[in-house]
């Protein structure tokens, strides 16, 4: 769980700044926020409070983290 928390902190750095802007969003901001929306949509079902298969949840987080790393390396 600690790894997931620190991966999240590392990943979300900067997204908050884009959301707080009072000026028009840059294309980089838009790209980052679309990525955030896509990732949140993939994990939102995990926040039901009724998790039956915890291994499946952790496997999904691991796969999302791997996808995030590949996207970061491609930047």
C-alpha positions in Angstrom: 0.0 0.0 0.0 2.9 2.4 0.7 4.2 1.9 -2.8 0.8 2.7 -4.3 0.5 5.8 -2.1 4.0 7.1 -3.1 3.4 6.3 -6.8 0.2 8.3 -6.6 2.0 11.3 -5.0 4.7 11.2 -7.6 2.1 11.0 -10.4 -0.3 13.6 -9.2 2.3 16.3 -8.8 1.4 19.1 -11.1 -2.2 18.1 -11.8 -3.4 20.1 -8.9 -1.6 23.2 -10.3 -3.4 22.7 -13.7 -6.8 22.5 -11.9 -6.1 25.7 -9.9 -5.1 27.9 -12.9 -7.2 31.0 -13.6 -5.5 31.4 -17.0 -6.4 29.3 -20.1 -5.0 25.7 -20.0 -2.0 24.9 -22.1 -2.0 21.9 -24.4 0.3 20.2 -21.9 -2.3 20.8 -19.1 -5.1 19.5 -21.3 -3.1 16.4 -22.1 -2.2 15.8 -18.5 -5.8 16.3 -17.3 -7.1 13.9 -20.0 -4.6 11.3 -18.8 -5.8 11.9 -15.2 -9.5 11.5 -16.3 -8.6 8.2 -18.2 -6.8 6.7 -15.2 -9.4 7.8 -12.6 -12.1 6.2 -14.8 -10.2 2.9 -14.7 -9.9 2.8 -10.9 -13.1 4.5 -9.7 -14.9 1.2 -9.3 -12.4 0.2 -6.6 -13.8 2.9 -4.3 -17.1 1.1 -3.6 -16.1 -0.1 -0.1 -17.1 -3.6 -1.1 -13.9 -5.2 -2.5 -14.3 -8.9 -2.9 -11.0 -9.8 -4.5 -8.1 -7.7 -3.2 -5.6 -9.5 -5.3 -7.4 -8.4 -8.4 -7.4 -4.8 -7.1 -3.6 -4.9 -6.5 -3.0 -6.5 -9.9 -5.0 -3.7 -11.6 -3.0 -1.0 -9.7 0.2 -2.7 -10.7 -0.8 -2.8 -14.4 -1.9 0.9 -14.2 1.4 1.8 -12.7 3.3 0.0 -15.4 1.2 1.8 -18.1 2.0 5.1 -16.3 5.7 4.4 -16.3 5.7 3.6 -20.0 3.8 6.9 -20.7 6.3 8.8 -18.6 9.3 7.2 -20.4 7.8 8.1 -23.7 7.5 11.8 -22.8 
